[in-house]
Amino acid sequence: MRWEREFARRLQAPLSASFGTKFSEPLDEEIHRVAKVPKVDKGSTDVGDISWRVPTGGLKTACFAMDSPGHSWQNVAAIGSSIGEKGTLYAAKVLACTALDLVEKPAEVAAPRPIGSSG
């Protein structure tokens, strides 16, 4: 893990030098609870069209140096390292556990509710 933190800092260094970006941490290592009001993300995906027909969900894992810009060479380098591998494997585990929960608890599938609702 120490190597990964140092590698992430090295990826952040050119962004600090070129753009003055300040990074509080090299990697986000916390597990964040789902907010009652989700943060609006400015990125785009192809899932919007699908979500009109099928309920969707998403998760984020740490696969890049913290706060690195999308589509940057820093992200490519991180995803090809053990940082990206660990983040991808963690996401796969979360998805597998979620699928098991849904199979074992069909009532949860039958009663979808908006994020932040209590039931």
C-alpha distance (Angstrom), angle and dihedral (degrees) to the residues before:
residue distance angle dihedral
M1 . . .
R2 3.80 . .
W3 3.81 89.7 .
E4 3.79 90.4 51.4
R5 3.80 93.0 51.0
E6 3.82 90.7 49.7
F7 3.82 91.3 47.0
A8 3.82 91.2 50.3
R9 3.83 90.3 50.5
R10 3.82 89.2 51.8
L11 3.81 89.0 52.0
Q12 3.80 90.7 51.0
A13 3.82 94.7 48.4
P14 3.85 97.5 79.7
L15 3.82 90.1 49.1
S16 3.79 90.3 53.2
A17 3.81 91.6 46.5
S18 3.82 96.2 45.6
F19 3.79 102.3 35.0
G20 3.80 105.6 17.1
T21 3.79 90.8 -117.2
K22 3.80 112.8 169.3
F23 3.79 117.5 -148.3
S24 3.80 120.7 -161.6
E25 3.80 93.9 -163.4
P26 3.81 136.9 7.0
L27 3.82 93.8 -130.0
D28 3.80 134.6 15.2
E29 3.79 101.8 -122.8
E30 3.81 98.5 169.4
I31 3.77 127.7 103.5
H32 3.79 105.7 -129.2
R33 3.78 122.8 -152.1
V34 3.78 118.0 -127.9
A35 3.78 107.9 -95.5
K36 3.81 119.0 -124.5
V37 3.79 86.1 -126.9
P38 3.81 107.2 34.1
K39 3.80 119.0 -134.4
V40 3.78 112.3 -105.9
D41 3.79 109.0 -115.4
K42 3.79 117.7 -147.6
G43 3.79 94.4 -150.9
S44 3.77 125.8 96.1
T45 3.78 134.9 -133.5
D46 3.78 137.7 174.9
V47 3.80 91.8 -113.0
G48 3.83 94.0 91.2
D49 3.80 93.4 79.3
I50 3.80 92.0 48.0
S51 3.81 94.2 47.7
W52 3.81 90.1 66.2
R53 3.82 88.1 67.7
V54 3.81 107.2 24.8
P55 3.81 129.7 34.4
T56 3.78 109.7 -108.0
G57 3.75 138.1 -168.3
G58 3.75 137.5 -178.8
L59 3.75 145.2 -161.2
K60 3.76 137.0 -163.6
T61 3.77 127.5 -142.1
A62 3.79 130.7 -175.8
C63 3.80 105.8 -94.1
F64 3.82 97.7 139.2
A65 3.78 138.9 46.2
M66 3.80 108.3 -80.3
D67 3.82 114.9 -82.1
S68 3.80 94.7 -3.0
P69 3.81 112.7 155.2
G70 3.78 120.5 -100.8
H71 3.79 119.5 -100.2
S72 3.82 91.7 18.6
W73 3.78 127.7 139.2
Q74 3.81 85.9 -118.5
N75 3.80 89.9 64.7
V76 3.80 92.0 47.0
A77 3.81 90.5 52.0
A78 3.81 92.8 47.0
I79 3.80 96.2 47.3
G80 3.80 89.5 51.4
S81 3.80 91.5 53.5
S82 3.79 132.7 70.8
I83 3.84 87.2 -87.0
G84 3.80 90.5 66.4
E85 3.78 93.3 39.5
K86 3.81 92.8 53.6
G87 3.82 92.7 45.5
T88 3.80 91.5 49.8
L89 3.81 93.3 47.9
Y90 3.81 90.9 48.1
A91 3.82 90.2 51.6
A92 3.81 90.3 50.0
K93 3.81 90.6 52.5
V94 3.82 92.1 49.4
L95 3.82 91.3 49.1
A96 3.82 91.6 47.6
C97 3.81 92.6 49.8
T98 3.80 90.6 46.9
A99 3.81 91.1 50.8
L100 3.81 89.8 50.8
D101 3.80 91.0 50.4
L102 3.80 90.8 51.3
V103 3.81 93.2 48.2
E104 3.79 92.6 46.8
K105 3.83 94.3 43.6
P106 3.82 107.9 42.9
A107 3.82 90.9 168.4
E108 3.82 88.2 67.6
V109 3.81 89.5 56.5
A110 3.81 92.6 47.0
A111 3.81 94.0 51.7
P112 3.82 108.9 49.7
R113 3.78 116.1 177.1
P114 3.79 135.6 -176.8
I115 3.80 119.4 -90.2
G116 3.77 110.9 -87.2
S117 3.81 96.2 24.3
S118 3.77 116.4 126.2
G119 3.72 99.0 -139.2
